[in-house]
């Protein structure tokens, strides 16, 4: 889930995984007319902890309005920040009822990732969401989501879940997709919003929705960045001043790749542009940099044209950071279709 699953996707040092659920289509946010009210509600969201409470609140709200509201969901693991609020604001543009889920999902934590260390501040999160016009907050405990213990049947991300982030965190995307599907069943939204920052998670959710015929629109929301270009993440708080300066090489590498793509350079040169910038920062320990197909995270070929995702992951000090950019790769000059 998002950092902004519930992936969506707050981030932490490398001992703790990215949050899930939180991303508009890989091209651009929907341009469909908004059915949302012009201003967000000023009342505090309804906080529910069980599926029965959620069903009762949603039924109550549905009985108060006809035709039925268009419902959006933003899935998080809590420790909320401005990136999550951007998802909520986008949700209000796509729907007139917004549900946020807060659930620290144990299935997406690996053996070396400390579930107990993941930050939890439900009161603070709910207070923050009250300023953003959220209608309902679902914050179940593990026993409520996984009744009877860990599920024997899970969603598999397949080969997509074994590449890039999946290669570094085996089983992570299986855990993400399992909880995303469960939350979609519980909330029954018309639209689910995820952050583009977790690009591979977004790919996996879209593929699951397509392959399993899940009746929901998946919308990706652009990455929120600090003024210096660093992608917004709870993990940034763990960077020293020197680490943060070094970490800026990630966004500079993405900018170099975008410039190469915008200049009409072919895919190999776009990737080389990013690699060249990353090589200038010795304090950054690169996990991977790849130019991949947005449908399945496979490496694009030299002749690739059209949309591609430049994905990068690296450790800066003790903190692991991820970032990406969606690019349009043109045909090499002099080549015809």
Buried (B, 14 or more C-beta within 10 A) or exposed (E): BBBBBBBBBBBBBBBBBBBBBBBBBBEEBBEEEBBBEEEBBEEEBBBBBBBEBBBEBBEEBBEEEEEEBBBBBBBBBBBBBEBBBBBBBBBBBBBBBBBBBBBBBBBBBBEEBEBEEBBBBEEEBBEBBBEBBBBBBBBBEBEBBBEEEEBEEBBEBBEBBBBBBBEBBEBBBBBBBBBBBBBBEBBBBBBBBBBBBBBBBBBBBBBBBEEEEBEBBBBBBBBBBBEEBBBBBBBBEBBEEEBBBBBBBBBBBBBBBBEBBEEEBBBBBBBBBBBEBBEEBEBBEBBBBBBBBBBBBEBBEEEBBEBBBBBBBBBBBEBBBBBBBBBEBBBBEEEEE
